[in-house]
Amino acid sequence: MEEHCCCQTQERKTVRSAEDKKSIITRLNRIAGQVNGIKRMVEEDRYCDDILVQLAAVDASVKSLSAVILQKHLHGCVAGQIREGDEGALDEIVDLFRKFS
């Protein structure tokens, strides 16, 4: 699997391919639409159970997108940092997993 991740650690910037950006933005737009739908449900006094189901769907969507970005980051950016001997990369991995657990 070829990765398009090119991290520039000093600037804390990741250069992504146009395809990766489009995919991420599409998913973020879908999540934003879900959140707007939940807002309308609250405004319309919809039943709590219905709102909670939609909140669970948003949570799953966000976790799924996070997993995709994390995978690309680990396989591309972090793997490159490790190959270059950057020992801080391991600390970054530990911190990321703390945030996601």
N, C-alpha and C positions, 0 to 999 in steps of 0.2 A: 504494500500500500504506500504510494508516494504521497507525502504530505506537502502542503503548500504553506506551512507555517514558517515564518521567518521572524523570530523574536529579536528585538533589539533591546537588550536588558537595560542599558544605560538610560534609554528614553522610555522604557516600559511600554513598548509599542509592538503590535503584532501585525505584520503585513499578510493579508489574506487574499486568496485568489478571488476574481470576480464571481466565480461559481459559488465559492464558500460564502461570500458576503450575501449573495442573492438568497441562498438557502437559509442563512441565519435571519436575514431581514424578513423573509416570508414567514418564518416561524414566529418571530417577534410580533409581526402584524396580526397573525392568527391569535396569539396570546392576548394582545391588546383588544382585539375584537371580543374575545371571551370575557375579559374584564369589563368592558363596556356593557356587554350583555348582562353581566351580574349586577352592575350598577342600575341598569333599567329594571331588573327584577326587584331590587330593593325599593326603588322608587314606586313600583307598581304593587308593593306589599305582597309579593309572591311568598308562597309557603317556604318556611325555613329549610325543609328537607330538599326542596328543588334547588335552592341557592347553594346549599352545602354540596350537592352533587356537582354543580357547576364549578364550585371552588376546588373540589377534588380534581376535576378535569384540568383546571388551570395549573394546579400544583404538579400534576403528572406531566403536563406540557413543558413547564419550566424545568423540571428535573430531567426530562428527556433532552432538552436543548443543552442544559448544563453538561450532561454526560457526553454529548457530541463534541462540545467545545473543549471539555477536559481531555477527552481522548486525543483530539488533534494536538492539544497543547503538550501532552505527555509524549506522544510519538514524534512530534516535530520539534518544538521549542526546547523542552526539557531534555530530550534525548541528545539534541545538539549541544546543550550546555554541559551535559555529562561527558560527551565525547571530547569537549574542549577542556575538561578537567575542572569545571566550575563546581566546587563542593557546595555552594549555596543552593544549587538546584535540588539537592536532597531535602534541604530544609523547606524549600518551596513546596515540594511534593507533600511533605508531612503537614504543613500548614493548610494546603488545599484539602487534604483528606479530613482534617479536623473540622473545617468549615462545612464539609458535605456529610458529616456523620451526625 
